[in-house]
Amino acid sequence: MADSEHVEQRRLVQWFRQTFAGVRIFSIPNGGHRHLSVAAKLKAEGATSGVPDLYVPQWRLWIEMKRSTGGRLSKAQIDWIDYLTTVCGDDVVVGAGFDDAREKILEIAQKKG
């Protein structure tokens, strides 16, 4: 059975912080199940469906985590990825689990120097 997206993302953040000390990464807590009043409050504050899970400002890199098997992008996620790459010129990695995300981030890191 594949790890949950939460477990995959937690492993990735831990690895990233150990591997790239001094390069900041943070999560965008848009997903998850919440009480309706909390969800409404967050939406009013700007929470937006489809925004990738993680951001690395120094590299202008967004990371969308999925489970290693069975994870799919929503229409809102596809729209955000298109916007971030074509309009903003940022990089976006969609990681199918920890291992896939790690490999894609290592490729980006080589380009960024």
MDTraj code that builds the backbone (N, CA, C; nanometers):
import mdtraj as md
import numpy as np

residues = "MET ALA ASP SER GLU HIS VAL GLU GLN ARG ARG LEU VAL GLN TRP PHE ARG GLN THR PHE ALA GLY VAL ARG ILE PHE SER ILE PRO ASN GLY GLY HIS ARG HIS LEU SER VAL ALA ALA LYS LEU LYS ALA GLU GLY ALA THR SER GLY VAL PRO ASP LEU TYR VAL PRO GLN TRP ARG LEU TRP ILE GLU MET LYS ARG SER THR GLY GLY ARG LEU SER LYS ALA GLN ILE ASP TRP ILE ASP TYR LEU THR THR VAL CYS GLY ASP ASP VAL VAL VAL GLY ALA GLY PHE ASP ASP ALA ARG GLU LYS ILE LEU GLU ILE ALA GLN LYS LYS GLY".split()
xyz = np.array([
    [0.0846, -0.1191, 0.0000],
    [0.0000, 0.0000, 0.0000],
    [0.0889, 0.1252, 0.0000],
    [0.0558, 0.2200, -0.0846],
    [0.1339, 0.3435, -0.0964],
    [0.1131, 0.4325, 0.0249],
    [0.2194, 0.5070, 0.0596],
    [0.2076, 0.6042, 0.1683],
    [0.1081, 0.7127, 0.1301],
    [0.0516, 0.7783, 0.2302],
    [-0.0393, 0.8895, 0.2055],
    [0.0399, 1.0086, 0.1510],
    [-0.0308, 1.0999, 0.0886],
    [0.0345, 1.2217, 0.0396],
    [0.1012, 1.2966, 0.1543],
    [0.0376, 1.2968, 0.2705],
    [0.0943, 1.3624, 0.3886],
    [0.2318, 1.3043, 0.4234],
    [0.2416, 1.1725, 0.4268],
    [0.3676, 1.1064, 0.4613],
    [0.4728, 1.1368, 0.3553],
    [0.4351, 1.1294, 0.2275],
    [0.5289, 1.1578, 0.1178],
    [0.5804, 1.3020, 0.1275],
    [0.4901, 1.3972, 0.1535],
    [0.5294, 1.5381, 0.1615],
    [0.6171, 1.5639, 0.2830],
    [0.5829, 1.5031, 0.3950],
    [0.6637, 1.5197, 0.5162],
    [0.8062, 1.4697, 0.4933],
    [0.8213, 1.3553, 0.4307],
    [0.9546, 1.3012, 0.3993],
    [1.0302, 1.3957, 0.3068],
    [0.9594, 1.4502, 0.2079],
    [1.0246, 1.5391, 0.1121],
    [1.0756, 1.6654, 0.1802],
    [0.9952, 1.7266, 0.2631],
    [1.0364, 1.8499, 0.3312],
    [1.1557, 1.8220, 0.4221],
    [1.1527, 1.7128, 0.4943],
    [1.2652, 1.6778, 0.5816],
    [1.3924, 1.6584, 0.4990],
    [1.3835, 1.5829, 0.3902],
    [1.4994, 1.5612, 0.3027],
    [1.5494, 1.6933, 0.2437],
    [1.4579, 1.7770, 0.1946],
    [1.4955, 1.9025, 0.1323],
    [1.5721, 1.9904, 0.2306],
    [1.5208, 2.0042, 0.3516],
    [1.5855, 2.0904, 0.4516],
    [1.7225, 2.0375, 0.4927],
    [1.7400, 1.9072, 0.4924],
    [1.8709, 1.8496, 0.5242],
    [1.9671, 1.8637, 0.4065],
    [1.9172, 1.8515, 0.2867],
    [2.0002, 1.8512, 0.1666],
    [2.0387, 1.9918, 0.1228],
    [1.9474, 2.0865, 0.1360],
    [1.9694, 2.2231, 0.0889],
    [1.9581, 2.3217, 0.2049],
    [2.0442, 2.3043, 0.3027],
    [2.0435, 2.3917, 0.4205],
    [2.0550, 2.5374, 0.3756],
    [1.9697, 2.6215, 0.4277],
    [1.9715, 2.7633, 0.3929],
    [1.8758, 2.8000, 0.2811],
    [1.8269, 2.6999, 0.2058],
    [1.7254, 2.7253, 0.1027],
    [1.5909, 2.6953, 0.1666],
    [1.5054, 2.7957, 0.1711],
    [1.3785, 2.7807, 0.2431],
    [1.2699, 2.7168, 0.1580],
    [1.1935, 2.6313, 0.2232],
    [1.0777, 2.5658, 0.1637],
    [0.9633, 2.5779, 0.2632],
    [0.8434, 2.6039, 0.2138],
    [0.7287, 2.6091, 0.3039],
    [0.6051, 2.5542, 0.2355],
    [0.5083, 2.5149, 0.3166],
    [0.3855, 2.4558, 0.2632],
    [0.2764, 2.5620, 0.2455],
    [0.1888, 2.5316, 0.1536],
    [0.0701, 2.6136, 0.1279],
    [-0.0482, 2.5284, 0.1754],
    [-0.1011, 2.5529, 0.2935],
    [-0.2040, 2.4637, 0.3493],
    [-0.3441, 2.4885, 0.2924],
    [-0.3609, 2.4594, 0.1638],
    [-0.4915, 2.4780, 0.1006],
    [-0.5793, 2.3543, 0.1087],
    [-0.5195, 2.2365, 0.1198],
    [-0.5977, 2.1131, 0.1163],
    [-0.6391, 2.0666, 0.2537],
    [-0.6936, 1.9493, 0.2566],
    [-0.7316, 1.8873, 0.3826],
    [-0.8765, 1.9117, 0.4184],
    [-0.9224, 1.8329, 0.5109],
    [-1.0609, 1.8445, 0.5570],
    [-1.0663, 1.9376, 0.6769],
    [-1.1584, 2.0315, 0.6700],
    [-1.1741, 2.1301, 0.7773],
    [-1.3221, 2.1493, 0.8080],
    [-1.3472, 2.2012, 0.9253],
    [-1.4832, 2.2407, 0.9602],
    [-1.5259, 2.3490, 0.8614],
    [-1.6524, 2.3519, 0.8235],
    [-1.7011, 2.4473, 0.7237],
    [-1.6719, 2.5925, 0.7598],
    [-1.6817, 2.6279, 0.8878],
    [-1.6547, 2.7670, 0.9261],
    [-1.5074, 2.8020, 0.9080],
    [-1.4182, 2.7070, 0.9352],
    [-1.2750, 2.7301, 0.9164],
    [-1.2440, 2.7416, 0.7669],
    [-1.3027, 2.6537, 0.6875],
    [-1.2822, 2.6581, 0.5418],
    [-1.3300, 2.7917, 0.4845],
    [-1.4440, 2.8400, 0.5299],
    [-1.4965, 2.9685, 0.4812],
    [-1.4046, 3.0835, 0.5205],
    [-1.3546, 3.0794, 0.6426],
    [-1.2632, 3.1837, 0.6888],
    [-1.1345, 3.1842, 0.6057],
    [-1.0768, 3.0674, 0.5822],
    [-0.9541, 3.0584, 0.5028],
    [-0.9772, 3.1038, 0.3590],
    [-1.0913, 3.0679, 0.3027],
    [-1.1235, 3.1116, 0.1665],
    [-1.1339, 3.2635, 0.1608],
    [-1.1961, 3.3230, 0.2602],
    [-1.2087, 3.4697, 0.2651],
    [-1.0716, 3.5364, 0.2803],
    [-0.9770, 3.4651, 0.3434],
    [-0.8418, 3.5182, 0.3615],
    [-0.7530, 3.4950, 0.2397],
    [-0.8033, 3.4228, 0.1394],
    [-0.7277, 3.4042, 0.0164],
    [-0.6866, 3.2625, -0.0167],
    [-0.7222, 3.1652, 0.0663],
    [-0.6920, 3.0266, 0.0325],
    [-0.7588, 2.9947, -0.1004],
    [-0.6836, 2.9310, -0.1904],
    [-0.7324, 2.9081, -0.3257],
    [-0.7087, 2.7637, -0.3666],
    [-0.8113, 2.6984, -0.4113],
    [-0.8022, 2.5606, -0.4557],
    [-0.7061, 2.5477, -0.5731],
    [-0.6237, 2.4442, -0.5691],
    [-0.5360, 2.4144, -0.6811],
    [-0.3937, 2.4651, -0.6693],
    [-0.3664, 2.5556, -0.5743],
    [-0.2305, 2.6070, -0.5572],
    [-0.1417, 2.4906, -0.5106],
    [-0.0220, 2.4764, -0.5683],
    [0.0660, 2.3650, -0.5281],
    [0.0953, 2.3631, -0.3782],
    [0.1373, 2.2468, -0.3311],
    [0.1553, 2.2204, -0.1883],
    [0.2727, 2.2929, -0.1239],
    [0.3826, 2.3088, -0.1974],
    [0.5062, 2.3623, -0.1404],
    [0.5651, 2.4691, -0.2309],
    [0.6435, 2.5598, -0.1707],
    [0.7099, 2.6638, -0.2486],
    [0.8520, 2.6841, -0.1978],
    [0.9458, 2.7003, -0.2931],
    [1.0856, 2.7311, -0.2650],
    [1.1122, 2.8676, -0.3293],
    [1.1013, 2.9776, -0.2526],
    [1.1113, 3.1126, -0.3110],
    [1.2431, 3.1400, -0.3831],
    [1.3538, 3.0973, -0.3271],
    [1.4851, 3.1250, -0.3845],
    [1.4978, 3.0688, -0.5263],
    [1.4315, 2.9589, -0.5516],
    [1.4386, 2.8943, -0.6825],
    [1.3142, 2.9193, -0.7676],
    [1.2161, 2.9917, -0.7127],
    [1.0866, 3.0103, -0.7812],
    [1.0321, 2.8745, -0.8248],
    [1.0310, 2.7832, -0.7285],
    [0.9902, 2.6449, -0.7531],
    [0.8686, 2.6094, -0.6692],
    [0.7652, 2.5642, -0.7358],
    [0.6443, 2.5133, -0.6721],
    [0.6470, 2.3612, -0.6811],
    [0.5977, 2.2951, -0.5779],
    [0.5967, 2.1488, -0.5748],
    [0.4566, 2.1011, -0.5398],
    [0.3997, 2.0215, -0.6271],
    [0.2705, 1.9582, -0.6016],
    [0.2975, 1.8117, -0.5712],
    [0.2636, 1.7690, -0.4521],
    [0.2867, 1.6307, -0.4112],
    [0.1624, 1.5463, -0.4355],
    [0.1888, 1.4264, -0.4853],
    [0.0858, 1.3250, -0.5015],
    [0.1375, 1.1962, -0.4401],
    [0.0479, 1.1031, -0.4161],
    [0.0908, 0.9705, -0.3715],
    [0.1704, 0.9056, -0.4826],
    [0.2522, 0.8088, -0.4482],
    [0.3344, 0.7433, -0.5503],
    [0.2487, 0.6673, -0.6510],
    [0.1302, 0.6251, -0.6103],
    [0.0368, 0.5617, -0.7028],
    [-0.1029, 0.6180, -0.6805],
    [-0.1723, 0.6419, -0.7879],
    [-0.3125, 0.6809, -0.7789],
    [-0.3425, 0.8290, -0.7678],
    [-0.2412, 0.9131, -0.7506],
    [-0.2670, 1.0563, -0.7385],
    [-0.2877, 1.1213, -0.8744],
    [-0.3861, 1.2082, -0.8833],
    [-0.4146, 1.2781, -1.0087],
    [-0.4303, 1.4269, -0.9822],
    [-0.3955, 1.5062, -1.0823],
    [-0.4143, 1.6515, -1.0726],
    [-0.5599, 1.6867, -1.0988],
    [-0.6114, 1.7806, -1.0203],
    [-0.7459, 1.8321, -1.0439],
    [-0.7395, 1.9373, -1.1543],
    [-0.8549, 1.9767, -1.2046],
    [-0.8597, 2.0831, -1.3057],
    [-0.8015, 2.2128, -1.2498],
    [-0.8328, 2.2420, -1.1236],
    [-0.7802, 2.3640, -1.0609],
    [-0.6277, 2.3576, -1.0501],
    [-0.5723, 2.2414, -1.0189],
    [-0.4268, 2.2268, -1.0100],
    [-0.3613, 2.2431, -1.1466],
    [-0.4207, 2.1855, -1.2491],
    [-0.3687, 2.1997, -1.3851],
    [-0.3697, 2.3462, -1.4261],
    [-0.4774, 2.4163, -1.3935],
    [-0.4879, 2.5591, -1.4266],
    [-0.3790, 2.6398, -1.3558],
    [-0.3578, 2.6138, -1.2267],
    [-0.2541, 2.6857, -1.1523],
    [-0.1149, 2.6555, -1.2069],
    [-0.0884, 2.5296, -1.2387],
    [0.0432, 2.4923, -1.2924],
    [0.0676, 2.5640, -1.4242],
    [-0.0331, 2.5692, -1.5098],
    [-0.0198, 2.6410, -1.6369],
    [0.0082, 2.7888, -1.6120],
    [-0.0641, 2.8509, -1.5213],
    [-0.0450, 2.9920, -1.4889],
    [0.0959, 3.0177, -1.4347],
    [0.1385, 2.9355, -1.3400],
    [0.2691, 2.9552, -1.2758],
    [0.3845, 2.9377, -1.3738],
    [0.3709, 2.8452, -1.4682],
    [0.4803, 2.8208, -1.5625],
    [0.4782, 2.9169, -1.6808],
    [0.3611, 2.9418, -1.7377],
    [0.3571, 3.0237, -1.8594],
    [0.3482, 3.1730, -1.8313],
    [0.2696, 3.2133, -1.7348],
    [0.2527, 3.3561, -1.7050],
    [0.3640, 3.4069, -1.6128],
    [0.3940, 3.3305, -1.5084],
    [0.4923, 3.3744, -1.4084],
    [0.6351, 3.3314, -1.4405],
    [0.6518, 3.2296, -1.5220],
    [0.7853, 3.1803, -1.5544],
    [0.8490, 3.0991, -1.4436],
    [0.7688, 3.0519, -1.3493],
    [0.8210, 2.9707, -1.2396],
    [0.8318, 2.8249, -1.2833],
    [0.9080, 2.7468, -1.2068],
    [0.9155, 2.6022, -1.2274],
    [0.8131, 2.5348, -1.1369],
    [0.7549, 2.4265, -1.1862],
    [0.6619, 2.3463, -1.1067],
    [0.7004, 2.2000, -1.1225],
    [0.7114, 2.1316, -1.0102],
    [0.7372, 1.9884, -1.0068],
    [0.6115, 1.9209, -0.9544],
    [0.5670, 1.8188, -1.0249],
    [0.4599, 1.7328, -0.9737],
    [0.5276, 1.6021, -0.9378],
    [0.5323, 1.5742, -0.8089],
    [0.6010, 1.4554, -0.7606],
    [0.5042, 1.3435, -0.7305],
    [0.5235, 1.2311, -0.7980],
    [0.4447, 1.1110, -0.7692],
    [0.5157, 1.0367, -0.6564],
    [0.5005, 1.0883, -0.5367],
    [0.5671, 1.0320, -0.4205],
    [0.7024, 1.0963, -0.3957],
    [0.7594, 1.0609, -0.2822],
    [0.8870, 1.1186, -0.2379],
    [0.9989, 1.0981, -0.3391],
    [1.0189, 0.9756, -0.3834],
    [1.1322, 0.9450, -0.4718],
    [1.1244, 1.0240, -0.6019],
    [1.0071, 1.0281, -0.6630],
    [0.9896, 1.1013, -0.7881],
    [1.0135, 1.2510, -0.7675],
    [0.9563, 1.3071, -0.6626],
    [0.9748, 1.4501, -0.6338],
    [1.1216, 1.4818, -0.6073],
    [1.1892, 1.3975, -0.5305],
    [1.3313, 1.4189, -0.5001],
    [1.4140, 1.4239, -0.6287],
    [1.3927, 1.3289, -0.7182],
    [1.4683, 1.3263, -0.8435],
    [1.4436, 1.4517, -0.9273],
    [1.3196, 1.4954, -0.9357],
    [1.2867, 1.6148, -1.0131],
    [1.3458, 1.7402, -0.9496],
    [1.3468, 1.7471, -0.8180],
    [1.4056, 1.8623, -0.7480],
    [1.5570, 1.8642, -0.7686],
    [1.6211, 1.7495, -0.7657],
    [1.7646, 1.7436, -0.7892],
    [1.7990, 1.7951, -0.9296],
    [1.7153, 1.7645, -1.0280],
    [1.7358, 1.8176, -1.1642],
    [1.7242, 1.9693, -1.1653],
    [1.6246, 2.0232, -1.0979],
    [1.6068, 2.1693, -1.0894],
    [1.7261, 2.2308, -1.0168],
    [1.7702, 2.1688, -0.9070],
    [1.8816, 2.2216, -0.8278],
    [2.0083, 2.2329, -0.9122],
    [2.0318, 2.1363, -1.0006],
    [2.1499, 2.1418, -1.0872],
    [2.1413, 2.2624, -1.1805],
    [2.0237, 2.2915, -1.2312],
    [2.0046, 2.4067, -1.3208],
    [2.0231, 2.5393, -1.2460],
    [1.9785, 2.5416, -1.1214],
    [1.9848, 2.6649, -1.0423],
    [2.1259, 2.6930, -0.9913],
    [2.2082, 2.5870, -0.9870],
    [2.3481, 2.6046, -0.9429],
    [2.3556, 2.6178, -0.7985],
])
top = md.Topology()
chain = top.add_chain()
for i, resn in enumerate(residues, 1):
    res = top.add_residue(resn, chain, resSeq=i)
    for name in ("N", "CA", "C"):
        top.add_atom(name, md.element.get_by_symbol(name[0]), res)
traj = md.Trajectory(xyz[None], top)
